[in-house]
Amino acid sequence: GSINVSNILSGKCLAKIRASNSSPMDDKCSCCDSSSGGSCNSRKRKHVSKMRSTVAEALEDITALFYDEDRNEIYTGNRHGLVHVWSN
């Protein structure tokens, strides 16, 4: 699947989000931050990696879409209850 972003007045296509790269996200630990000194709790890391999905899976069966103008982000939700944030 894909998400097409168009100008509402002109209809001109501004961007397209598609599953051209369907490989999973990298395995970097997303629970790390500067306040933790770079160390991760392995239980958290294991839990986070279970929740990762491919771009193709994220674009499958989208049931909700929201655009945040202030942050310039698109939020999508799917039938599994997962929310994905699309940002550049």
C-alpha positions in Angstrom: 0.0 0.0 0.0 0.9 3.7 0.0 -0.2 7.0 1.3 -0.4 9.9 -1.2 -0.1 13.4 0.2 -1.7 16.1 -2.0 -2.4 19.8 -1.9 -6.0 20.1 -1.0 -6.6 23.1 -3.3 -4.6 22.2 -6.4 -4.6 18.4 -6.1 -0.8 18.4 -6.8 1.0 15.4 -5.3 3.4 16.6 -2.6 4.7 13.3 -1.3 4.1 9.6 -1.4 4.8 7.1 1.4 5.2 3.6 0.0 6.7 0.3 1.0 9.6 0.3 -1.4 11.9 -0.9 1.4 10.0 -3.6 3.3 13.0 -4.7 5.5 12.5 -4.3 9.3 13.8 -1.3 11.1 17.4 -1.6 12.5 17.9 -3.3 15.8 19.2 -0.3 17.6 17.9 0.0 21.1 15.2 2.7 21.2 15.0 2.7 25.0 18.4 4.4 25.3 18.5 8.1 25.9 21.2 10.5 27.1 19.8 10.5 30.7 20.4 6.7 31.0 24.1 7.0 30.1 23.6 4.9 27.0 22.8 1.7 28.9 19.6 -0.2 28.1 17.5 -2.6 30.1 17.5 -5.8 28.0 13.9 -6.6 29.0 12.8 -3.3 27.5 14.9 -3.8 24.4 13.4 -7.2 23.8 9.9 -5.8 24.3 10.5 -2.9 21.9 11.9 -5.2 19.1 8.8 -7.4 19.3 6.7 -4.3 18.4 8.6 -3.4 15.3 7.1 -3.8 11.9 8.1 -3.4 8.3 7.0 -0.4 6.2 4.7 -2.7 4.2 3.0 -4.0 7.4 2.6 -0.4 8.7 0.8 0.6 5.4 -1.4 -2.5 5.5 -5.1 -2.1 6.6 -4.8 1.5 7.7 -8.0 2.4 9.6 -7.2 5.9 10.8 -5.0 8.8 9.6 -4.2 12.1 11.3 -1.9 15.0 10.1 -0.3 17.2 12.8 0.5 20.6 11.1 2.6 21.8 14.0 5.0 18.8 13.9 4.6 18.1 10.1 3.9 14.4 11.0 1.4 11.9 9.8 0.0 9.4 12.2 -1.6 6.2 11.0 -3.4 3.5 12.9 -4.2 -0.1 11.7 -6.6 -2.8 12.6 -4.0 -4.3 15.0 -4.2 -1.2 17.2 -0.7 0.0 16.2 0.1 3.6 15.6 2.9 4.6 13.2 4.4 8.1 13.0 5.6 9.3 9.5 8.0 12.2 9.7 11.0 13.5 7.7 
